[in-house]
Amino acid sequence: MNAEAFAEWPARELERLVATFVATSPENSMKTVSEEPAWDEPLVGFASGADPIFETYKEHVGPFAFTPEELFALSFPEEPVRAEELTVMAWILPQRTATKEDNRRERLRGAERWARSRLYGERFNVLLREHVVASLAEVGISAVAPQLSPHWKGEISPLYGRSSRWSERHAAHACGLGTFGLCDGLITPKGKAHRVGSVVLHRAVPPTPRPYAHHRAWCLFYVDGSCSACVRRCPAGAISEAGHDKERCDRHLEEVCLPYAREVWGIETYGCGLCQTGVPCESGIPKRVVL
């Protein structure tokens, strides 16, 4: 990372850091003979560590949800910091066109490309988190990738069931990158078919404006009741107008998707993603949403 450029244009340099790694790393791969990339050009956003939205996650998700300040303090106890000195950086790794086209045709389980992006693409996402943290360290900035922290763990939310101490999608929502749909997926300007990553860093970066006033603002079901495509797409009946049944979803992944991927493609993964493809929010914000 260019230390001088970062000092003057931190957001621009961080966006370039992520985009360059996605575009040039050989690990952005489906691990096929052709080494087809897993991810398209990313989206990047920022939120202040002092943004009150992180406190609301404690109220709505559970008291176990970390604020950026809490997680940073655990990660760097020798480095006192105020919340306003921290920034949450989140990115969206959009699925490529061929992957979405394949998955759109499926009715029972995810396509091979989708499964490979779920396995090898998320391994790349781990490397991306590590790359961002290491690059920041090179210019003297402490950072932690919450998903890789020893302090991260799964939890049970009183309202939503299976949850965690830090949600990548909630971080991206705070960073202005999207709102939640009926199936719990995050609808972004590049759609709902993606993976998410985030880092908390000790440097104030101007936050990305959130172009929405509600956490469901880009889902047509919640806007005007005109869409329930993800309900029809779910092969497990895990999505209804009441929301997403995580336990039923998990059973389908473990009992149907995982054995098939293991036996047919020889990969140990459980990708499905049917609710993220073949729907109006697959590749962008639905056109009927008023921004």
N, C-alpha and C positions, 0 to 999 in steps of 0.2 A: 504494500500500500504506500502511496506517495504521502509522506508525513506533512509536507508543506501544503499540498492540495487539501488534505483532510482537515488541516487547521482552518482553512478558509471556506471550504465547501464540504462539510462532513457528510451531509445527506447524499450529495452527488457521488462522492467517493465510495460510500457504502453501497449505493445502488450499483455502481460500476463493479465493485468487488464481487457482489453476488452474480451479476449478469455475466461477467467474464468467466467466472468459475463454471457456471452452467454451460456457457458456450464452448469452453475449451477443454474442460476436464474429460479425459477418456473414461472416467468412472460414471459419467452421465450416460449410462448404457443399459440396454435391456439384457445384455449378456447373451446375445444371439450371434450367429455366424457373421452377420453384417454389422454387428456392434451398433445397432440402431439406437439413437438417443432415447432416454426415458422421458425427458422433460422439454417443454418449449420455453420460450423467453419468460423470465420471472416478473412478478410484480413485487415491489418493496414498499413498505410504509413504516411510519414511526409514531410513537406515542411517548409523552412525558411520563417518567416514573412517578410523578406526583398527580397524574390524572386520576380524578376520583372514581373513574369507572372500575379501577382495580379493587377498590373497597366494595363496590356494589357486587362484585363477583363473590365476595365472602357472604353477602346477604342472600344472593340468588342461587349460587352453586353450593356453597358450604363454607364454614369458618376455616376450613383447612386450606382454602385457596390462597396461594402466596400473593402478596403484593410484590412489585419489583424490589422495593426497599428491603423487605423481609428476606427474599431469596439472595439478594446481593450481600446482605449482612452475614448470612450463613456461609456464603461462598468465600467472602473476603473479610473475616472478622477483624483483621488488622488494619482495614482501610475504612475509617469512618466516612459516611456519606449521607447526604440529605436526599430525599426522594426527588427533588427538582433537579438534582445533578445527574440523574439516571435517565436513560432512554431505553425503551423497548423497541427493538427492530424486528419486524416480521416480514416473511416473504411467502409468496404463493408460487408453487411449481406446477404450471398447467400441464395437463395431459396433452399429448400430441394428437393431431387430427386422425391419424391411422388408428390409434388406440381407441379413441372415442367412436370411430366408425365401427370397429370390430365389436366393441361392447354394446353398441346400440342394437346390434342384430341378435344379441343373446337374450334368452328368456328365463334361464334357470341358474346360471352361474356366470362369473366374469370370464371374458375372453382371455386367451393366453397373453396377449400384450398387456392387458390390464393387470393380470396376476404378476407378470414380470416387473411391471412398474411398481407394483405394491411391494415386492421383495427387493429387487435390485435398485429400484428408484429410491426407496426409503434408505437403503444403505448409502446411496449417494447423498441423500439429504443429511445423514449423520456426518459425512465427510464435509459437507458444506458448512454445517454448524461449527465443526472443528476448525475449518479454514478461516471462517470469520473471526472466531475467538483468537486464533493464533496470529492473524494479520493485525488485529487490534493490539495485541500484546507487543508486536514489533514496534509500534509507535507509542508505547507506554500507556495504553488504555486497558484497564481490567475489564473483562467481560465474562459472562457465564451463559452457556446454552442450557436453559432450564430442563429440557428433555434429557440431557446428558448428565445432569447434576445428581450426585448421590442423595440429595435431599428430595428429589422428585420421587413420588410413589403414587400408585393408584389409591383412590378413596371411594367411598360410597356417599353420594349426595342424598340428603333427605328427600329432595324433590325429583332428582333426575337419575338416581341409581348410579351405575358405574361412572366414575369421574376420576379426577386427579388433582394434585396440588397445583398444577399449571397446565392450562389447556392452550395448545398452539392456535386453535381456531379462535378462542376468545382473545388471545393476544393479537391476532390478525384483525379481528373486529375492532379492537381498541385502536389499532393503527390505521383505521380508515379503509381497510381492504375488503370489507364485505359484511353481509348480514345473514342470519340463519334462516334456513328453509324448514318446511314441514318435516323433512326427514333428518333434521339436525345438521345437514351439510351447509357449508359456508358458501353463499352465492357472492361471487366477486365479479369485477368487470371482465374477467376472462372465464367466467362461469364457475360451475360447482365441481367440475372434474379436475381434481388437483391434489397435491399434498402441501403441507404447511410446515414452516420452521420459524424459530425465533431465537433472539439473543437479547440479554440485558447488559448494557454497557455503561461505564462510568464516564459519560460525556453527554452534555445537553445538546440534543439535535432538534431543530425545529420540527414540531409534530406535523404529521399529515392531517389535513382537515378531514373530519368524518362527514361525508356527504349524505348523511341519513340521521334521522332523529330517533329511530326505533330499531331494536335489534332484529326485527322481522321485516324491515321496510322493503326489501327487494324480492320477497316471496309473494307470488300472485295469490296463493291461497289466503294469506293474511291480509293482503291489500284489498281484495274484492271477492274472494271465494271462487275465482274463475278457474283455478287450476288445482288438480290433485294427481298430476301425471306420475309423481313418484310413488303414490299409493298403488297405482296400477302396475308400475314397473317392478315393485318388490315381489320376488318369487316366494318369500317366506311369510307374507302377510304381516310384516313387522311394522308397517307404516299405515296409519289411519288418520282420520281427522283429529284424533286425540294426540297425535305425534308419533314418536319413534319408540318402539318396544325393543330396547337394547338386548334383552335376554333372548327374545325370539330371533333377532338378527344374529346374535352370536352363535346360536344353535345351528342356524343355516350355514354360517361360515365354517364351523367346525365339523358338521356332519355331512355337508354336501360339497362345499367349495374346496376345502383342504384335501380331502381324500382324492378328489378328481385331479387337482393340480399335482399331487404326489404321484398318482398312478399314470396319468396321461402325459404330463410334461416333465416329470421328474424334478419338480421344484417344491420346496416346503413353504407354502404360503396359502393364504385364505382370501385372496382378493375377490370381490363381487362387483360393487360399484354400479349395479343396474339402476339404482335410484339417482345416480349422478349423470347418466347418459340417457338419450332418448326423451329428454324433458326440455321445456322451454328455457331453463336456466343452465343447460349443459355447457354452453360456451360464452355466456355473457349475462348481463342483467336483462331479464325479460322485457321486451319492447313496450309492453303495456304499463310498466312501472313509470310513474311520473317522478323525475329526479328534481 
